[in-house]
Amino acid sequence: MRASDRSPNTRLAKAVMLAALLLPMLDPGHAMAQAHKGKVVIAQAVDAFSFLPMYVARAKGFWEQEGVDVEVRIVKGGSIAASAVVAGQAQVAATSADAPLLAARAGANILIVANILDKGPAEIVIHKSVLEKNGITLDQFEKMPFAERAKLFKGLRWGIIGPGGLTDLQVRASIKGGGWNPDRDTTIVNIGGSPELFAALNAGRIDGLVQNPPYTRQAVKEGFGVYVGTLFDVSPIFTDFAYEVLAVEGEWAKKNPDLARKVVRGMARANDYTRTTDAAVVAKEVHKFFPKIDLDILTASTRSQGRSVAAGARVTRKQMEAMVKFYIDGGTIKPSEAPKLDEGIFWTTEYLPK
């Protein structure tokens, strides 16, 4: 690969071109015209349960009630979602916060306007054989504080989706949270996607993973997985954190403030409904989006995920600082590449409900 191909600006340009292929609208001008009529396209990074409030908003009709016609398009990753917004192929990106962070590094005028999740929702699960090898019963393990459980992380094989990605960073943070060095004290194995990680843990080819529900809950239900904790057990940094966000192109929001407010208000309503409604009720309402998942697993996953949903979709500087620090520590960006975190440059509360 040429050095120029590795530059953030070149990667952004390629992602913008790919976004145009994955979001086949007539043209960017048509997308903007539709936005003026009250039509908004949200590019959602992946079809995943970590975007639970997005599915709640659709199931409950919150955006329609706000008077905005929202079309959610599932794309192939956060960089595509953010690039679709930059290219004018979508008005809003629903994505993990690293995507707008990288877009901003490449010079894009992108603005985080709402938090979907403000805590690290991923769960740590290890194979039951780890307990057996250490002579620990499940009952004994469940009574241990997280710090004691994490002592078992040493020597384990941890599965990730890919090196340098979010799962890699989360696994490394979890191992460090247990007091171990990921490279010296453990083995990190590149497995592939979430289904592949689930299968590898089931087969005993890895000993641990860090994933969002429902895969973690399914592993526990089937008896081969043992729940250890969540990311916010690992470190205080994940207890107030920009994890999944809504991001817009800055000029679009400036020209369409009422529309931006309606989108964010619908998101805030979905967040608060998810947080305050019984998990079994929420699970039933979104089950149509996840028909292959048993309702009991979906209910348990909803209960777990609900703890990470941001109240009122709030965005704060502290969350931005925690998120940026996480990606700097993980090597995703350099300190010199981080955006200024004064409100109004990379994030804003302007469009949140007052």
C-alpha positions in Angstrom: 0.0 0.0 0.0 1.3 3.4 -0.9 1.8 5.9 2.0 -0.7 8.2 0.4 -3.4 5.5 0.7 -2.9 5.4 4.4 -3.6 9.1 5.0 -6.8 10.0 6.7 -7.9 12.3 3.9 -7.4 9.5 1.3 -9.3 7.0 3.4 -12.1 9.5 3.9 -12.4 10.1 0.2 -12.6 6.4 -0.5 -15.3 6.0 2.2 -17.2 8.9 0.7 -17.2 7.2 -2.7 -18.2 3.9 -1.2 -21.0 5.6 0.7 -22.4 6.9 -2.6 -22.6 3.3 -3.8 -24.1 1.9 -0.7 -26.7 4.7 -0.3 -28.0 4.9 -3.9 -30.0 8.2 -3.8 -30.5 10.2 -6.9 -27.7 12.7 -6.0 -26.6 14.7 -2.9 -28.7 17.7 -4.0 -31.8 15.4 -4.1 -31.0 14.2 -0.6 -30.7 17.8 0.7 -34.0 18.8 -1.1 -35.7 15.9 0.6 -34.4 17.0 3.9 -36.0 20.5 3.4 -39.3 18.7 2.9 -39.0 16.9 6.2 -37.4 13.7 4.9 -34.2 12.6 6.7 -32.0 9.7 5.9 -30.2 8.2 8.9 -27.2 6.0 7.9 -26.9 3.4 10.7 -23.5 1.8 10.9 -24.6 -1.8 11.4 -27.8 -3.8 12.1 -26.9 -4.5 15.7 -28.6 -4.5 19.1 -26.2 -1.8 20.4 -28.5 0.6 18.5 -31.5 -0.6 20.5 -33.0 3.0 21.0 -32.9 3.4 17.2 -35.2 0.4 16.9 -37.4 1.7 19.7 -37.8 5.0 17.9 -38.9 3.2 14.8 -41.2 0.8 16.6 -42.9 3.6 18.6 -43.1 6.1 15.8 -41.3 8.8 17.7 -39.9 10.5 14.7 -43.2 10.5 12.9 -44.8 12.1 16.0 -42.1 14.8 15.8 -43.2 15.5 12.2 -40.2 14.2 10.5 -40.1 11.4 7.9 -37.1 9.3 8.8 -35.6 6.5 6.6 -33.0 4.4 8.3 -30.5 2.8 6.0 -28.2 0.1 7.3 -24.7 0.5 5.9 -21.4 -1.4 6.3 -19.7 0.2 9.2 -19.3 3.5 11.0 -16.9 5.1 8.5 -19.4 4.6 5.7 -22.2 6.1 7.9 -20.1 9.1 8.7 -18.9 9.5 5.1 -22.5 9.3 3.8 -23.2 12.4 5.9 -20.1 14.2 4.7 -21.0 13.4 1.1 -24.6 14.5 1.5 -26.0 11.1 0.9 -27.6 11.1 4.4 -28.4 13.8 6.9 -27.6 11.8 10.1 -25.1 9.0 11.0 -25.9 6.6 13.8 -22.5 5.1 14.6 -19.9 4.5 17.2 -18.1 7.8 18.1 -14.8 6.8 16.5 -16.3 7.3 13.0 -17.0 11.0 13.4 -13.7 11.3 15.3 -11.8 10.0 12.3 -13.9 12.1 9.9 -13.0 15.2 11.9 -9.4 14.2 11.8 -9.6 14.1 8.0 -11.0 17.6 7.9 -14.8 17.0 7.7 -17.2 19.4 9.3 -19.0 16.8 11.4 -20.9 17.4 14.6 -22.1 14.9 17.3 -25.5 16.1 18.3 -26.8 13.2 20.5 -25.6 10.3 22.5 -27.4 7.0 22.0 -25.3 5.1 24.6 -23.2 6.9 27.2 -21.7 3.8 28.9 -19.7 1.0 27.5 -22.4 -1.7 27.0 -20.1 -4.6 25.9 -20.1 -7.6 28.2 -17.1 -9.8 29.1 -17.8 -13.5 28.9 -15.3 -16.4 29.5 -15.6 -20.1 28.8 -16.9 -22.3 31.6 -13.7 -24.4 31.3 -11.7 -21.4 32.8 -13.5 -21.9 36.1 -13.1 -25.6 36.0 -9.4 -25.4 35.4 -9.1 -23.1 38.4 -11.3 -25.2 40.7 -14.0 -22.5 41.0 -17.7 -23.3 41.0 -20.1 -21.0 39.2 -21.7 -20.1 42.6 -18.3 -19.1 44.0 -17.5 -17.1 40.9 -20.8 -15.1 40.9 -20.0 -14.0 44.5 -16.6 -12.6 43.6 -16.1 -8.9 43.0 -15.0 -8.0 39.5 -11.4 -7.5 40.6 -11.2 -11.1 41.8 -12.9 -12.4 38.6 -10.4 -10.5 36.4 -7.5 -12.3 38.0 -8.5 -15.3 35.8 -7.8 -13.3 32.6 -4.1 -14.1 32.6 -3.1 -16.8 30.1 -6.5 -16.7 28.3 -7.0 -16.6 24.6 -9.2 -13.6 23.7 -11.1 -13.4 20.5 -11.5 -10.1 18.5 -13.2 -9.2 15.2 -10.0 -7.6 13.8 -6.8 -6.0 15.0 -7.1 -2.3 15.8 -10.8 -2.3 15.7 -13.3 -1.5 18.5 -13.4 -5.1 19.8 -9.6 -5.2 20.0 -9.5 -2.0 22.0 -12.3 -3.2 24.3 -10.5 -6.6 24.9 -7.2 -4.8 25.6 -8.9 -2.4 28.0 -10.6 -5.3 29.8 -7.4 -7.2 30.2 -5.6 -4.1 31.5 -8.5 -3.5 33.9 -7.7 -6.9 35.4 -4.1 -5.8 35.9 -2.6 -7.7 33.1 -0.6 -6.8 30.0 -2.6 -7.9 26.9 0.5 -8.7 24.8 2.6 -10.3 27.5 0.0 -12.1 29.7 -2.7 -13.1 27.2 -3.1 -14.2 23.6 -5.4 -12.1 21.3 -6.8 -14.1 18.4 -8.3 -12.5 15.2 -11.5 -14.5 14.7 -13.9 -12.4 12.5 -17.4 -11.2 13.1 -19.7 -11.6 16.2 -21.2 -14.9 15.0 -17.7 -16.3 14.5 -16.6 -15.2 17.9 -19.7 -16.8 19.5 -18.9 -20.1 17.6 -15.2 -20.0 18.6 -16.1 -19.6 22.3 -18.6 -22.4 22.0 -16.0 -24.7 20.4 -13.3 -23.8 23.0 -11.0 -22.2 20.4 -11.0 -19.0 22.5 -11.4 -18.5 26.2 -13.0 -15.1 26.3 -14.6 -12.3 24.4 -16.0 -8.8 24.8 -19.2 -8.3 22.9 -22.6 -6.7 23.1 -25.8 -8.6 23.9 -27.4 -10.8 22.6 -24.4 -13.0 21.8 -23.1 -12.8 25.3 -26.5 -13.7 26.8 -26.9 -16.6 24.3 -23.6 -18.0 25.4 -24.6 -17.9 29.0 -28.0 -19.5 28.3 -26.4 -22.3 26.3 -24.2 -23.1 29.3 -20.7 -22.6 27.8 -20.3 -19.0 28.6 -19.8 -17.4 32.0 -20.7 -13.7 32.5 -17.9 -11.7 34.1 -19.0 -8.0 33.9 -19.3 -5.0 31.6 -16.9 -2.4 30.3 -18.0 0.0 33.1 -16.8 -2.6 35.6 -13.4 -2.4 33.9 -12.7 1.3 34.2 -14.5 4.5 35.3 -13.8 5.9 31.8 -16.7 3.8 30.4 -19.3 5.1 32.9 -19.7 8.4 31.2 -18.6 8.0 27.6 -19.6 8.8 24.1 -20.2 5.3 22.7 -22.9 5.2 20.1 -23.9 8.7 18.8 -25.9 10.7 16.2 -23.7 12.9 14.1 -24.6 15.4 11.3 -22.8 17.6 8.8 -22.3 21.0 10.5 -23.6 23.1 7.6 -26.7 21.0 7.2 -27.6 21.4 10.9 -27.0 25.1 10.7 -29.3 25.4 7.7 -32.0 23.0 9.0 -32.0 23.6 12.8 -35.7 22.7 13.3 -35.3 19.5 11.4 -32.2 18.6 13.4 -34.0 19.3 16.7 -36.9 17.0 15.7 -34.5 14.2 14.9 -32.6 14.6 18.1 -35.9 15.0 20.1 -37.2 11.7 18.7 -33.9 10.1 19.6 -34.1 11.5 23.2 -37.7 10.2 23.5 -36.6 6.7 22.4 -33.7 6.7 24.8 -35.9 7.7 27.8 -38.6 5.2 26.8 -35.9 2.4 26.7 -34.5 3.4 30.0 -37.8 3.7 31.9 -40.0 1.0 30.3 -40.0 -2.7 31.5 -37.4 -4.6 29.5 -39.9 -7.3 28.6 -42.2 -4.7 27.0 -39.4 -3.1 25.0 -38.2 -6.5 23.9 -41.6 -7.4 22.5 -41.8 -4.0 20.7 -38.5 -4.5 18.9 -38.7 -8.2 18.4 -39.8 -7.7 14.8 -36.4 -6.3 14.1 -34.7 -9.4 15.6 -37.0 -12.3 14.7 -34.3 -14.9 15.1 -33.5 -14.1 18.7 -35.6 -15.8 21.4 -37.7 -13.3 23.3 -36.2 -14.3 26.7 -32.7 -13.6 25.4 -33.9 -10.4 23.8 -35.5 -9.4 27.2 -32.3 -10.1 29.1 -30.3 -8.2 26.5 -32.7 -5.2 26.7 -32.3 -5.1 30.4 -28.6 -5.1 30.2 -28.4 -2.6 27.3 -30.8 -0.3 29.0 -28.2 0.6 31.7 -26.0 2.1 28.9 -28.7 4.3 27.2 -28.1 8.0 27.6 -30.8 9.9 29.5 -32.3 12.4 27.2 -29.6 11.6 24.6 -27.4 14.0 26.6 -23.9 15.0 25.3 -21.2 16.4 27.6 -17.7 17.5 27.3 -16.7 14.9 29.9 -18.0 12.1 27.6 -16.1 13.5 24.7 -12.9 13.7 26.6 -13.3 10.1 27.8 -14.0 8.9 24.3 -11.1 10.7 22.8 -8.7 9.5 25.5 -9.8 5.9 24.9 -9.0 6.2 21.2 -5.7 8.0 21.8 -4.7 5.3 24.3 -5.7 2.6 21.9 -3.6 4.1 19.1 -6.5 5.0 16.8 -5.5 8.7 16.7 -2.5 10.7 18.0 -3.0 13.4 20.6 -2.1 16.0 18.0 -4.9 14.7 15.7 -7.7 15.1 18.3 -10.3 17.7 17.6 -10.8 20.7 19.9 -13.4 19.7 22.4 -14.9 23.1 23.1 -18.7 22.9 22.5 -19.8 23.8 19.0 -16.7 22.5 17.2 -17.0 18.7 17.3 -20.1 18.3 19.5 -23.0 20.4 20.6 -26.1 20.4 22.9 -27.8 23.0 20.7 -30.3 20.5 19.2 -31.1 18.6 22.4 -34.5 19.1 24.2 -34.3 22.0 26.6 
